[in-house]
Amino acid sequence: MRPWLVACRRTRLLRVLALATAAALLAAGCATAPAGGSTSVVTETFMIPAADPGIALHLRNKRPAGVDRFGPERIVLFVHGATYPSETGFDIALPGGSWLEHAASRGFDAYLVDVRGYGRSTRPAAMSAPPNANPPFADTADAVKDVGAAVEFILKRRGAAKLNLVGWSWGTAIMGTYTANHNAKVQRLVLYAPLYAMREAPPISGVGAYRAVTREPARQRGVRGIPADRVEEISPRAWFDQWFDANLATDPTGAAQNPPVVRAPNGVIKDIGDIWSKGRSPYDPAAIRVPTLLIIAEWDQDTPLYMAQDVFAKMTHSPDKRFIILGEGTHAIALEKNRMKLIREVQQFLEE
């Protein structure tokens, strides 16, 4: 047989095998996407009921167009930290693109949720009164219930038994607590900037039901740890302003004040005083029994390195635990020059 004919038949065979493999993956409910992440992405937004009456939670989904069946390894839910909602951390179009959209373009059914009182979720009446008129609300226990409602909605929607969880800062305590109590519903867990028992005073404070954050204090807090001569390089002011404006857009009432503010519930402040500042945690790392990635940036001063080290050392029953330290970044590396290093490390872990 002529060599060119053999090569031609071999090429056809490889194409047939590739198409058959892709068809089999889709039939099994696994979304596939080009390695470059160029697939078309669909966005949906839901307001789902919380476990407590009268509260609706903002849930956003991005996924590959034309795909609505996903295995548990391809479903992921993100949750925010103590002050700002999920969409401005995980779905903001800074250089490199939205984190949520990046996951979707890689074939994931990606979701984010806002805990009660944050972002586009229900803002209780207490947030329309002066802060001191009401006690703190939306503590970690409430947040865990809200994540649980989101998990149940997603699993029912997809007919799946489990999913991946990603938490940032306070969100790591939320996701860690949920996982410790529901290991059977979690495929993999990512703790970005883990919050754990404190050895020193926390960087945030507030009294009453909620606190209000203005632009310049937020900027100064965000660049702590960056060498002074590198602030604009690591955290460009234009990126910060885009991000802060996006936060204001989720809180029209706060944005209408003079100066404009982003309002955040103080349940987490109550928990700092009652739990973390007393050297305790709302969950036991040893109770986590799923593969877990802990990831933090070297200049993080909100959740210092020792917190992640403590969690990692106590996570004695995870079948696969990993600890990554990223260079040249702060607590908010997801919004900085090296943001794609974080996103790619997390994505690699989830795709294994």
N, C-alpha and C positions, 0 to 999 in steps of 0.2 A: 504494500500500500504506500502511496506517495506521502512523504513527510508532511506536506502542507495540508493534506486531507486528514491525516491523523490529528494534527494540531487543531484543525477546524472542528472535528468531532469532539475533541477534548473540551474546547471552549464552549460548545453547545451543552455538553454534559454538565459543566460547572454552572452554567446559567440556569439550567433546569433544577439542579440541586439547590442553588441559592433561592430560587423562587419557591421551591417546595418547603425549604426550611422556614422562610418568611411566612408562608401560609400556615405552616404548623404552629408557629409561635402565636400568630394572631388568633388561630382557632382555639388555642389554649388560654386565650385572654391576656397575652403578654403584648404590651405596646412596644413597637420597635421604632427607632428613629435614626437618622443618619448621624455618624460620629461627630460631624461638624455642628449638629444642632440646628439644621436648617428647615426642619419640618414645620408645617403650619400649626399654629396653636389656637385653641378655642378657649374663651373665657366665660365663666358663668358666676353669678353672684346669688347667694341665698341668704335669707334671714330665717334661722332655725330656732325653735323654742329651746330655752334652757331648761334645766331640771326644775328650777324654781319658777312659779307662775309670774306672768307679766314681763318677762325678760326675753328679748330676741337677740340672737348672736349673729354677727356678720361673718359669713363664711364665703370665701372666694376660691374658685377652682380654675386651674389652667391645665389643659391636657392636649395631646396631639389630635388634630382634626381627624374626624372619621373613626376614632377609636373610643369605645365606651365599655370595654371589658379589660380588666387589669388584674393580674395576680397580686397577692399581698406584698411581694417584694417591689412592686412598681407603684404603690400608693404611699404618699407622704403627706403629713400634716405639720405645719409650722405654727409656733406661737411666740409672741413678743415678750419683752421684758417689762420692767416696772413702770415705765413712764410713757412710752409711745406705742401706737398700735402696730399690728403685724404688717399691714400693707406698706408702710413707709420703710420698713426694714427689709422685707422680703419681695416686694413687688414695686420697686422704684427703678426707673430707667436711668440709672447712673451709667457712666462708661463701662461697657461690658454687659450691660443689660440687666433686666429684672432677674433676681434669683429664682423666683417662682416660674418665670417663663423659661429660664435655662433648664430647670428640672423637667418641665413639660416638653421642651424640645428634645430632651434626651429620652423621651418615651414614658415619662412618669405622669401619673394622675396626681397633681400637686395642689394642695389646699393650704390656706391660712385662715386662722380664726382670731377674732378679737374677743377678749374676756369682757364681761359686763362692765360698762362704764368707760370702755376704751374705744377709740375709733368710731366706727359706724354701728357698733352694738348699742343696745338700749342704755341711755344715760338716765339713771334714776332721778327722781324729782329733787333729791338732796343736792344734785350738782347745779341746780338752778337757784339754790339758796346760798347765803354766805357760807364759806367753808366751816366756820365754827358752830353753825346752827345744828349740825348733825355729826354723829360719830363716823369713824372710818368704815368703809365698806369695800367689797371685792378683795377679800384676803385670799391667801393661797388655797384654803379649803374651797372657797367659792370658785376660784379659777380652775381647780382640778375638776369640779363638777361641770364647768363650762366646756373644758376640753373633752370630758367624758361624753357630753351631749354631742359634740362635733364628731367624735370617733364613732359613736353609734349611728349617727346620720350617714357618715361615709361608708361604713361597713355594710349597712343595710342597702344603701344606694348601689353599691358594687357587688353585693352578694359575696363579700370577702370575710374571712375569719380574723384577719389581723392587718396591720399597716405599720409603716415607719413613722417615727416621731422625731421632730427637731425643735429644740427649745433654745432661746437666747437669754442669758442672764437670769432674771427671775423666772423666765420660761423654762429654765433647766430644772428649777425646783418643782414647777408645775408638772412637767413631763416626767421627771424622776419619780415624783410621788405617784402619778398615774401608773407608770410602769411597774413600780414596786407592788402595787395593788392589783395589777391586771397584766401580768407577764404574758398570759396566753393570747392577748390581743395585740401584742407588739412584736413586729418583725425585727427591727433594728432601732436603736436609740442614739441620737446625737445630742450632746450637751455642749453648746457653744458658749464659752465664758461662764463656767459653772458657778452658781451661787451656793455657798455652803457656810458652815459655822465661822463666825467672824473673830478675828483677833484684834481688830481696831475699829474705830468709829466709821460708820458707813458714809458714803459720799452724798447721800440724799436725805432730806428731812421734810417734815410737814406735819401740820396739826389739823384736826377736823376731818370732814368727809373727803376732801380732795385738796390737791395743790395745783397751782397755776405756774407754768414755766414760760418765761419770756425768751426771746431770741438770743441776746448776748450772753446771759448766764449759761444757756445751753451750749453755746459755742465754746465758752471758756472751759466748761466742764468736759466737753468732748475732746479737747486737744491736750488735756493733761497727760503728761508722760512723753509727749513728742518733743524732741529737742527744739528749742525756740527757733533756730535758724532753718528748720525743716518743716514747720507747720504747714505752710502753703503747699509744699511738695506732697506731703503725706495726706493732708486733709484740705483740699482746695476750698476756698471760701465759696466759690460758685456752687460746688457740690453740696456744701452744708446748707446754703440758702435754698437750693432746690428741695432738699430734704425737709427743712423746717417749714417751708411753704406747703409742702405736701401734708405735713402734720396738721397745720392750720386748716387745711381744706377738709379734714375729717372732723373738725370741731368748730362749726360755724358760730356757735355761741361764744366760745373763747376767742375766736378770730375777730369778732365784732367789738371786743373790748379795746381800750386804749391804755397801754399798748396791747397789741394782740397777744393772746396766751394760748397754750395747749394745756388743757385740764386733765389731770390723772387722779384716779381714786387713791385713797391713802390706806387701803387695806394692807398693802405691802409694807407701809411704814409701821403699822401696828405689829406686823409679823417680825419686822426687824427688831423691834424692842422686845417682843415676847419670845422669839425663837432664835434667830441667827446671832444677835448680840450677846445672847446667853450661852453661846457655844453649842447650840443644838441645831437640828435640821428637821423639816417636816417628813423626811423619808430616810430609810436606812439603805445606803448603797449596797449592802450585802443582800438586800432583798431583790435586787435587779438580776434577772437571769436570762438576759438577751444580749446579743452582741452590741457593744457600746463604744462610741467614739467620743472622747473628750478633746476639745480643741479650743485654744486660747492664743491671744497675741501677746508678745513680750512686754508691751508697755501698758497693759491693762491695769488700771488703778481702781476700777470699780469692783471687779472680782479678781483680786490678786492671784498670782500663780499658786500660792499655798492652798487655796481652796480647791483647785482642780487636783492638786497632788493628794490632798486628804481624801477626796472622793475616789480617786483612782486606787489608792491604797486599801480603802475599805470595800471596794467593789470586788468581793472575793468569790462571787458565784456567777459572774458573767462568763459565758463560754469563750468570749473573744473581746477583750477590752484593749483600747488603744488610746494613746495620749500624744497629741501633736501640739507643738508650740510654733506659732508662725512669727517670723521676724518682722520688725518695723510695722507695728500696728497697735491700736489701742482696743479698748472694750468695744468700740464701734468699727472694727476693721471691715465689717460688711459694707460700710459707707465710705471707705477710704481707698487710697491708691492701690493697695494690695488686696482688694476685696475679692478678686477672682481666684486668688490663691486659696482663700477660705472656701469659696463656693466649689472649686474643683476638688479639694480634699474631701469635702462632705459628699459630693456627688460620687466620687470614686468609692467611698465606703458604702454608700447606698447601692451601688451597682454591682457589687461583688455577689 
